[in-house]
Amino acid sequence: MLKDKYNMTQEQNIFYAKRNIVDSMWKSANLEGITIKGRILCLS
């Protein structure tokens, strides 16, 4: 069994996961040469 490493609430964990997905897509687009003028965040 894994121990709770970061001590986050479920709400914090979900926010972090969504933010991580958005950041990952943004970085992938930059690597592929796709220009993104601003980050669009829909984290609600």
Phi and psi in degrees as a GROMACS rama.xvg file:
@    title "Ramachandran Plot"
@    xaxis  label "Phi"
@    yaxis  label "Psi"
@TYPE xy
-84.9641  141.502  LEU-2
-85.2136  153.534  LYS-3
-70.1102  110.904  ASP-4
-84.7993  -35.9121  LYS-5
-109.564  -10.2788  TYR-6
57.6584  51.4223  ASN-7
-105.003  150.846  MET-8
-75.1092  169.002  THR-9
-63.0186  -39.2225  GLN-10
-63.7075  -43.9695  GLU-11
-64.1258  -39.4179  GLN-12
-64.2452  -43.457  ASN-13
-65.2671  -43.9606  ILE-14
-59.6978  -44.914  PHE-15
-62.9273  -41.8963  TYR-16
-63.4759  -44.3785  ALA-17
-64.0513  -43.0844  LYS-18
-63.5455  -39.3419  ARG-19
-64.3449  -39.3842  ASN-20
-64.5948  -45.4656  ILE-21
-61.7524  -46.0517  VAL-22
-62.04  -39.3803  ASP-23
-64.7381  -43.0268  SER-24
-65.15  -40.921  MET-25
-62.98  -44.1067  TRP-26
-66.6757  -38.4315  LYS-27
-64.8347  -40.7891  SER-28
-63.5477  -40.9882  ALA-29
-64.7665  -38.3981  ASN-30
-65.6073  -32.0888  LEU-31
-86.8608  0.599771  GLU-32
83.8567  15.482  GLY-33
-85.9646  125.36  ILE-34
-82.8158  128.452  THR-35
-123.204  119.361  ILE-36
-75.867  -30.3353  LYS-37
-157.69  156.449  GLY-38
-82.0908  134.305  ARG-39
-107.458  115.438  ILE-40
-111.485  123.831  LEU-41
-121.962  81.993  CYS-42
-107.672  13.8204  LEU-43
